[in-house]
Amino acid sequence: MPSELIDRFRQLSSEMSSAIEADDSEAVTALDSELSETWNQLLGIEAGDTGELRSLVGFFLDMLVPDDSSAPQSEARARILELIDAGRP
């Protein structure tokens, strides 16, 4: 379930960027509502297993640490995910 919501959020974000570039205020308004709903679902979801936990943590880290971030931030993100992987049963 988390992966479906994460994919949905990323798709909506991409559509939002396109709507903003096209200056389509109607689409922006509609997408904003969908993004907000999906974000709230992501915030409230419980991980069913370690794989889902890793997906959720990775997603939220991506929100905080963009791809173009500095080496220490990228290294910290990778280390957090390694620690989660090490805790797998």
PEDA-V943689 format. One line per field, one symbol per residue. phi: phi as a letter, one per 30 degrees, with the letter a starting at -180 (. if undefined). A space follows every 10 residues. Layout:
BEGIN
phi->???
END
This chain:
BEGIN
phi->.edddddddd ddddddeddd ddhcdddedd dedddddded dddcdcddad dddddddedd dddccdecdd eeddddddde ddddddddd
END
